[in-house]
Amino acid sequence: MITQNTLWIVYIVVLIAFFYFFLYRPQVNQRRAQQALIASLAVNDQVVTAGGLYGTIRAIDDDVVELEIASGVVVRMAKAAISRKLEAEI
């Protein structure tokens, strides 16, 4: 016979599983993908920053990249600000 306490335990376990699979795991996967992107950055890669700047990486330091956003215009920014690589020329 299923008691009221058993139903509460099942409810809590289902709720925890829901939060794990639909909230926590996607964030972990997204963080891993971002870390892999940052690790794969190389000079002359075409990238887009989190702020929407398009540019070409000209130099890479530990946590900083120098990004050429226009001919002769180079800005320094955090590697973590790079949101994606572009495959085609900009």
C-alpha positions in Angstrom: 0.0 0.0 0.0 1.3 3.4 -1.0 1.3 5.9 1.9 1.2 9.6 1.9 4.9 9.8 2.9 5.9 7.6 0.0 4.1 9.8 -2.5 5.9 12.9 -1.1 9.3 11.2 -1.4 8.5 10.2 -5.0 7.4 13.7 -5.7 10.6 15.2 -4.4 12.8 12.8 -6.3 10.9 13.6 -9.5 11.3 17.3 -8.8 15.0 17.0 -8.2 15.4 14.9 -11.4 13.5 17.6 -13.4 15.8 20.4 -12.1 18.9 18.3 -12.8 18.0 17.3 -16.4 16.3 20.5 -17.6 18.2 23.2 -15.7 21.6 22.1 -14.5 22.8 19.8 -17.2 22.2 22.2 -20.1 24.1 24.9 -18.3 27.0 22.6 -17.7 27.1 21.6 -21.4 26.9 25.2 -22.4 29.8 26.1 -20.1 31.9 23.2 -21.5 31.2 24.3 -25.0 32.3 27.8 -24.2 35.5 26.6 -22.6 36.3 24.4 -25.6 35.7 27.4 -27.9 38.1 29.6 -25.8 40.7 26.8 -25.8 40.5 26.5 -29.6 41.1 30.2 -30.4 44.0 30.9 -32.6 45.5 34.0 -34.3 43.6 35.0 -37.5 40.4 33.4 -36.4 37.3 35.4 -37.3 35.1 35.8 -34.2 32.1 37.5 -32.7 32.2 38.9 -29.2 29.4 38.9 -26.7 28.9 42.6 -27.4 28.4 42.0 -31.1 31.8 43.1 -32.4 33.1 41.2 -35.4 36.8 40.9 -35.8 40.0 39.0 -36.3 42.2 37.8 -33.5 45.7 39.3 -33.9 47.3 38.2 -30.6 46.4 35.9 -27.7 47.7 36.2 -24.1 46.6 34.2 -21.1 43.1 35.6 -20.6 43.3 38.5 -23.2 43.0 38.6 -26.9 43.7 41.5 -29.3 40.9 41.8 -31.8 41.2 43.8 -35.0 37.7 45.2 -35.6 38.6 47.5 -38.5 41.7 48.1 -40.6 44.3 49.3 -38.1 41.9 49.3 -35.1 42.9 46.7 -32.5 41.1 46.4 -29.1 42.1 44.3 -26.1 39.3 42.2 -24.5 38.9 39.1 -22.3 38.9 35.7 -24.0 35.6 35.0 -22.2 33.9 37.8 -24.2 34.3 35.7 -27.4 30.9 34.1 -28.1 31.6 32.2 -31.3 33.9 31.7 -34.3 32.9 32.6 -37.8 33.7 30.1 -40.6 33.3 32.5 -43.5 35.3 35.7 -44.1 33.8 38.9 -42.8 
